[in-house]
Amino acid sequence: MQVFAKTSTKGAPPYKRWLFIFLGIIIMMFLGTVYSYSVFRVALEEEFQLGASESGLPYMFALTFYAVFMLIIGKYMRTFHPRTLILFGGMLVATSWVLASFSPNIYLLTISYGLVGGAGVGIAYGVMMNVIAQWFPDKKGLASGLVLLGFGLSPLVTAPVARLLVEQFGVMDTFLIMGISFAVILPFLSVSFKYPNADDVAPYLNKTVTDDLSENLTSNEMLKTKSFKGIYLNFIIGTLIGLMLVGMTLSVGVEYFHLDAATVTGLMALFAVFNGLGRPTFGWLTDHYSARFSMLLSYLLIMTAALSLILFHQYAIVYPIAFSIFWFNLGGWLAIAPTATLKHYGMWHYSQNYGLVFTAYGIGAIIGVLSSGMMIDVFGNYQYIFYYVIVLCVLGMGITRKYIK
């Protein structure tokens, strides 16, 4: 099955594919605004008189439909021009924010911000990653990781803007302002995107890459492979650990290390940078070496950080070092999984295949939140969480050695 568009008489200039990286990072920063939901949460609780469980519904639905529509859009990847799909996804995101500004209750807000917005993020995200992978057959992992850098750094950039707008205009008007801004800016950013033709990528293809292009598995074929079990189970474990520890960052700093809350909050910017850097780093490692190497390295780093929290928690400096490693590796897993999917199952069905793999993210999030909460309630000590992390890393290393070549 041919992956690239039909050949032309002249390939694109070399700089053009790097332009897609630049534009992709900016678009991902807009799409990643979904991760800044915590900025709106307290204001929404006051606006609608909500409890914590209800106020989390829009965010939960946004992440859920983000994964679902990454899976769905794979079926239509070759039916429509990528520019059209990215624009459609972006406009869904913009529309969701505008609709959210008029929502009279949390349930309609969940439909607008969560369902509509999550669908838009999943569509634009999935198509863009597919386009980038095809323009960079020689650097799939690095290129994907660089674009994902925008998604990871988005809260660092967009959260302060959103917080300022909420303080100045209120939460509902902030939704409207940001939605209109997205509607104006995203079309300009998406207009250049297209699939490469054979001449565009010919200088970057070698025999290995050419051979890989013939191995494009459908989702059903992927499910039957041994490697899928390894990638899927490891992605559950990697995101379970990462999302669990990221969610406990503030409480561990204050309650376990007895640091000032303002100091811990200030460190969040550092952690966000490491989270962003983890994506191109592990994308490059997975592409240049192997998924097996990247997974084992990630587990080793996480185990080292967890052990340091157990043995050296009396030293305050251990906290920023250990949690920088945790955030770095969460970003890393969000690059390892898509790059491994590309390497093992090809580009043709990538969006649909990775959409299926990405459901592991949701499972990891649910297990991580529930299990860590129960352990804190029962034992009342964060050390047991760190022992739990070490056990999970050992389990993950065993799965990697068994299923991943």
C-alpha positions as CSV (number, residue, x, y, z in Angstrom):
1,M,0.0,0.0,0.0
2,Q,1.5,3.4,-1.0
3,V,1.9,5.7,1.9
4,F,2.9,8.9,0.2
5,A,1.1,11.1,-2.3
6,K,1.8,10.7,-6.0
7,T,5.2,11.8,-7.1
8,S,5.7,15.2,-8.6
9,T,8.4,16.7,-10.8
10,K,9.9,18.6,-7.9
11,G,10.2,17.9,-4.2
12,A,9.5,20.4,-1.5
13,P,12.5,22.4,-0.3
14,P,14.2,20.9,2.8
15,Y,13.2,23.7,5.2
16,K,9.5,23.1,4.5
17,R,9.2,20.0,6.6
18,W,10.8,21.9,9.6
19,L,8.2,24.6,9.1
20,F,5.5,21.9,9.8
21,I,7.3,21.2,13.1
22,F,7.3,24.9,14.0
23,L,3.6,25.3,13.1
24,G,2.7,22.0,14.8
25,I,4.3,23.1,18.1
26,I,2.2,26.3,18.1
27,I,-1.0,24.4,17.2
28,M,-0.3,21.9,19.9
29,M,0.1,24.7,22.5
30,F,-3.4,25.8,21.6
31,L,-4.8,22.2,21.7
32,G,-3.0,21.6,25.0
33,T,-5.0,24.3,26.7
34,V,-7.3,21.5,27.7
35,Y,-4.6,20.6,30.4
36,S,-5.1,24.1,31.9
37,Y,-8.6,23.2,33.1
38,S,-7.5,23.5,36.7
39,V,-7.3,27.3,36.2
40,F,-11.1,27.4,35.6
41,R,-12.1,24.7,38.1
42,V,-12.3,26.8,41.3
43,A,-14.1,29.6,39.5
44,L,-16.6,27.1,38.0
45,E,-17.2,25.7,41.4
46,E,-18.2,29.1,42.6
47,E,-20.1,30.0,39.5
48,F,-22.3,26.8,39.6
49,Q,-22.0,25.9,43.3
50,L,-20.3,22.6,42.6
51,G,-18.4,20.0,44.5
52,A,-15.0,18.7,43.4
53,S,-16.4,15.6,41.7
54,E,-18.9,17.5,39.5
55,S,-16.4,20.3,38.6
56,G,-14.0,17.6,37.2
57,L,-16.6,16.3,34.7
58,P,-15.6,18.6,31.7
59,Y,-11.9,17.7,32.1
60,M,-12.6,13.9,32.4
61,F,-14.9,14.0,29.3
62,A,-12.3,16.1,27.4
63,L,-9.6,13.5,27.9
64,T,-12.0,10.6,27.2
65,F,-13.2,12.0,23.9
66,Y,-9.7,13.1,23.0
67,A,-8.7,9.5,23.0
68,V,-11.9,8.2,21.3
69,F,-11.7,10.6,18.4
70,M,-8.0,9.9,17.8
71,L,-9.2,6.3,17.2
72,I,-12.2,7.4,15.0
73,I,-10.3,9.9,12.8
74,G,-7.9,7.2,11.6
75,K,-10.7,5.8,9.4
76,Y,-11.0,9.1,7.5
77,M,-7.3,10.1,7.3
78,R,-7.0,9.4,3.6
79,T,-10.5,10.5,2.6
80,F,-9.9,14.2,3.4
81,H,-7.0,16.6,3.0
82,P,-5.1,16.9,6.3
83,R,-5.5,20.7,6.2
84,T,-9.3,20.2,6.2
85,L,-9.2,17.8,9.1
86,I,-6.8,19.9,11.2
87,L,-8.9,23.0,10.6
88,F,-12.1,21.1,11.4
89,G,-10.6,19.8,14.6
90,G,-9.3,23.3,15.5
91,M,-12.7,24.9,14.8
92,L,-14.4,22.3,17.0
93,V,-12.1,23.3,19.8
94,A,-12.9,27.0,19.2
95,T,-16.6,26.3,19.0
96,S,-16.5,24.3,22.3
97,W,-15.0,27.2,24.2
98,V,-17.6,29.6,22.8
99,L,-20.4,27.2,23.6
100,A,-18.9,26.7,27.1
101,S,-19.2,30.5,27.7
102,F,-23.0,30.3,27.3
103,S,-23.5,27.1,29.4
104,P,-26.0,27.5,32.2
105,N,-24.8,24.5,34.2
106,I,-22.0,22.0,34.5
107,Y,-23.7,19.4,32.4
108,L,-24.0,21.5,29.3
109,L,-20.4,22.7,30.0
110,T,-19.3,19.1,30.0
111,I,-20.9,18.5,26.6
112,S,-19.4,21.7,25.1
113,Y,-15.9,21.8,26.7
114,G,-15.6,18.1,27.3
115,L,-17.3,16.2,24.4
116,V,-17.0,18.8,21.6
117,G,-13.6,20.1,22.7
118,G,-12.2,16.7,23.3
119,A,-13.3,15.5,19.9
120,G,-11.7,18.5,18.3
121,V,-8.4,18.0,20.1
122,G,-8.4,14.3,19.1
123,I,-9.0,15.0,15.5
124,A,-6.4,17.7,15.0
125,Y,-3.8,15.9,17.2
126,G,-4.2,12.6,15.4
127,V,-4.0,14.1,11.9
128,M,-1.1,16.3,12.7
129,M,1.0,13.5,14.2
130,N,0.3,11.4,11.1
131,V,1.4,14.3,8.7
132,I,4.6,14.9,10.7
133,A,5.5,11.2,10.8
134,Q,5.2,11.1,7.0
135,W,7.4,14.2,6.4
136,F,10.1,12.7,8.7
137,P,10.5,9.0,7.8
138,D,14.1,9.3,8.9
139,K,13.4,11.0,12.2
140,K,9.9,9.9,13.2
141,G,10.5,9.9,17.0
142,L,12.4,13.2,17.2
143,A,9.9,15.0,14.9
144,S,6.9,13.6,16.8
145,G,8.5,14.5,20.1
146,L,9.3,18.0,19.1
147,V,5.7,18.6,18.0
148,L,4.5,17.1,21.3
149,L,6.7,19.5,23.1
150,G,4.1,22.1,22.4
151,F,1.4,20.0,24.0
152,G,3.5,19.5,27.1
153,L,4.5,23.1,27.5
154,S,1.0,24.4,26.8
155,P,0.0,24.8,30.5
156,L,3.2,26.7,31.1
157,V,2.2,29.3,28.5
158,T,-1.6,29.2,28.4
159,A,-2.3,28.7,32.1
160,P,-1.0,32.2,33.2
161,V,-2.9,33.8,30.3
162,A,-6.1,32.0,31.2
163,R,-5.6,32.9,34.9
164,L,-5.2,36.6,34.1
165,L,-8.3,36.6,31.9
166,V,-10.3,34.8,34.6
167,E,-9.3,37.4,37.2
168,Q,-10.0,40.3,34.8
169,F,-13.2,39.1,33.0
170,G,-14.6,36.1,34.9
171,V,-14.5,32.5,33.8
172,M,-17.4,32.5,31.3
173,D,-16.1,35.5,29.4
174,T,-12.7,33.9,29.4
175,F,-14.1,30.9,27.6
176,L,-15.6,33.3,25.0
177,I,-12.4,35.3,24.5
178,M,-10.2,32.2,24.1
179,G,-12.7,30.5,21.8
180,I,-12.8,33.5,19.5
181,S,-9.0,33.7,19.6
182,F,-8.7,30.1,18.6
183,A,-11.2,30.6,15.7
184,V,-9.1,33.5,14.3
185,I,-5.6,32.0,14.8
186,L,-5.9,28.3,14.1
187,P,-7.0,28.6,10.4
188,F,-3.8,30.5,9.6
189,L,-1.7,27.9,11.3
190,S,-3.3,24.9,9.6
191,V,-3.4,26.1,6.0
192,S,0.1,24.9,5.0
193,F,-0.3,21.3,6.2
194,K,-0.3,18.5,3.5
195,Y,1.0,15.0,3.0
196,P,4.3,14.7,1.3
197,N,4.7,13.2,-2.2
198,A,7.4,10.6,-3.0
199,D,9.8,13.3,-4.2
200,D,9.4,15.3,-1.0
201,V,10.7,12.5,1.2
202,A,13.0,10.7,-1.3
203,P,16.2,12.3,0.1
204,Y,15.3,11.0,3.6
205,L,14.5,7.4,2.8
206,N,17.0,4.6,3.2
207,K,16.5,0.9,2.7
208,T,15.4,0.3,6.3
209,V,12.8,3.0,6.2
210,T,11.6,1.9,2.8
211,D,11.2,-1.7,4.1
212,D,9.3,-0.4,7.1
213,L,6.8,1.4,4.9
214,S,5.5,-2.0,3.5
215,E,4.6,-3.1,7.1
216,N,1.4,-1.1,7.7
217,L,-0.8,-3.1,10.0
218,T,-4.5,-2.4,10.5
219,S,-5.8,-2.2,14.1
220,N,-7.1,-5.7,14.0
221,E,-3.7,-7.0,12.8
222,M,-1.9,-4.9,15.4
223,L,-4.0,-6.4,18.2
224,K,-2.8,-9.9,17.3
225,T,0.9,-9.1,17.7
226,K,3.0,-9.9,20.7
227,S,4.5,-6.4,20.7
228,F,1.0,-4.8,21.1
229,K,0.6,-6.4,24.5
230,G,4.0,-5.0,25.6
231,I,3.3,-1.5,24.3
232,Y,-0.2,-1.3,25.7
233,L,0.6,-2.7,29.2
234,N,3.7,-0.6,29.5
235,F,1.8,2.5,28.5
236,I,-0.7,1.8,31.2
237,I,2.1,1.4,33.8
238,G,4.1,4.4,32.5
239,T,1.1,6.8,32.5
240,L,-0.2,5.3,35.8
241,I,3.0,6.2,37.5
242,G,3.4,9.6,35.8
243,L,-0.2,10.9,36.2
244,M,-0.3,9.6,39.8
245,L,2.9,11.3,40.9
246,V,2.2,14.5,38.9
247,G,-1.2,14.7,40.7
248,M,0.6,14.4,44.0
249,T,3.4,16.8,43.3
250,L,2.0,19.6,45.5
251,S,1.0,17.4,48.4
252,V,4.3,15.5,48.5
253,G,6.3,18.7,48.6
254,V,4.2,20.2,51.4
255,E,3.3,17.2,53.5
256,Y,6.3,14.9,52.9
257,F,9.1,17.4,52.5
258,H,7.5,20.1,54.6
259,L,8.2,22.8,52.0
260,D,6.3,26.1,51.8
261,A,3.3,25.8,49.4
262,A,4.5,28.9,47.5
263,T,7.9,27.3,46.9
264,V,6.4,24.1,45.6
265,T,4.0,26.1,43.3
266,G,7.0,28.0,42.0
267,L,8.7,24.7,41.1
268,M,5.8,23.7,38.9
269,A,7.3,25.8,36.0
270,L,10.5,23.8,36.3
271,F,8.6,20.5,36.3
272,A,6.5,21.6,33.2
273,V,9.7,22.3,31.3
274,F,11.1,18.8,32.1
275,N,7.7,17.3,31.1
276,G,8.0,19.1,27.7
277,L,11.7,18.1,27.2
278,G,10.9,14.4,27.9
279,R,8.9,14.2,24.7
280,P,11.6,14.9,22.1
281,T,14.2,13.2,24.2
282,F,12.5,9.9,24.4
283,G,11.1,10.2,20.9
284,W,14.6,10.5,19.6
285,L,15.8,7.6,21.8
286,T,13.0,5.3,20.7
287,D,13.6,6.2,17.1
288,H,17.4,6.0,17.2
289,Y,17.7,2.9,19.5
290,S,14.5,1.0,20.2
291,A,11.3,1.1,22.2
292,R,12.7,-1.6,24.5
293,F,15.7,0.6,25.3
294,S,13.6,3.7,26.0
295,M,11.2,1.8,28.2
296,L,13.9,0.2,30.3
297,L,15.7,3.5,30.7
298,S,12.5,5.2,31.8
299,Y,11.8,2.6,34.4
300,L,15.4,2.8,35.7
301,L,15.2,6.6,36.0
302,I,11.8,6.4,37.8
303,M,13.0,3.7,40.2
304,T,16.1,5.8,41.1
305,A,14.0,8.9,41.8
306,A,11.5,6.9,43.9
307,L,14.3,5.2,45.9
308,S,15.9,8.6,46.5
309,L,12.6,9.9,48.0
310,I,12.6,6.9,50.4
311,L,16.2,7.1,51.5
312,F,17.0,10.8,51.3
313,H,13.8,12.6,52.1
314,Q,15.5,14.6,54.8
315,Y,17.3,16.6,52.1
316,A,15.0,19.2,50.5
317,I,17.0,19.2,47.2
318,V,15.9,15.7,46.6
319,Y,12.3,16.8,46.0
320,P,12.9,19.0,42.8
321,I,15.3,16.5,41.4
322,A,13.1,13.5,41.9
323,F,9.9,15.2,40.6
324,S,11.7,16.7,37.6
325,I,12.6,13.1,36.7
326,F,9.0,12.0,37.2
327,W,7.6,14.8,35.1
328,F,10.3,14.2,32.5
329,N,9.3,10.5,32.2
330,L,5.6,11.2,31.9
331,G,6.4,13.3,28.9
332,G,8.7,10.6,27.8
333,W,6.0,7.9,27.8
334,L,3.8,10.2,25.7
335,A,6.5,10.1,23.1
336,I,7.6,6.4,23.5
337,A,4.1,5.1,22.8
338,P,3.4,6.9,19.5
339,T,6.9,6.4,18.3
340,A,6.8,2.7,19.1
341,T,3.4,2.5,17.4
342,L,4.9,4.0,14.3
343,K,7.9,1.8,14.3
344,H,6.0,-1.5,14.8
345,Y,2.9,-0.9,12.8
346,G,3.6,1.6,10.1
347,M,2.2,5.0,9.1
348,W,-0.8,4.2,7.1
349,H,-3.1,3.4,10.0
350,Y,-1.1,5.3,12.5
351,S,-3.8,7.6,13.9
352,Q,-6.3,4.8,14.3
353,N,-3.7,2.5,15.8
354,Y,-2.4,5.1,18.2
355,G,-5.9,6.0,19.1
356,L,-6.4,2.4,20.3
357,V,-3.0,2.4,22.1
358,F,-3.9,5.7,23.7
359,T,-6.9,4.2,25.6
360,A,-4.2,2.8,27.9
361,Y,-3.6,6.4,29.0
362,G,-7.2,6.6,30.4
363,I,-6.8,3.2,32.1
364,G,-3.5,4.3,33.7
365,A,-5.1,7.5,35.0
366,I,-8.0,5.7,36.6
367,I,-5.9,3.0,38.3
368,G,-3.3,5.5,39.4
369,V,-5.8,7.9,41.0
370,L,-7.9,5.2,42.7
371,S,-5.0,3.0,44.0
372,S,-2.9,5.9,45.3
373,G,-5.9,7.4,47.0
374,M,-6.6,4.1,48.8
375,M,-3.0,3.7,49.8
376,I,-2.8,7.1,51.4
377,D,-6.1,6.6,53.2
378,V,-5.0,3.2,54.5
379,F,-1.3,3.9,55.3
380,G,-1.2,7.7,55.7
381,N,2.4,7.8,54.5
382,Y,3.7,8.7,51.0
383,Q,6.6,6.2,51.3
384,Y,4.2,3.4,50.5
385,I,3.4,5.2,47.2
386,F,7.1,5.2,46.3
387,Y,7.4,1.5,47.1
388,Y,4.4,1.0,44.9
389,V,6.1,2.9,42.1
390,I,9.3,0.7,42.4
391,V,7.2,-2.5,42.2
392,L,5.4,-1.1,39.1
393,C,8.7,-0.4,37.5
394,V,10.0,-3.9,38.1
395,L,6.7,-5.3,36.6
396,G,7.1,-3.0,33.6
397,M,10.7,-4.1,33.1
398,G,9.6,-7.7,33.1
399,I,6.9,-7.0,30.5
400,T,9.3,-5.1,28.4
401,R,11.8,-7.9,28.3
402,K,9.1,-10.5,27.5
403,Y,7.2,-8.7,24.8
404,I,9.3,-5.9,23.3
405,K,12.2,-6.6,20.9
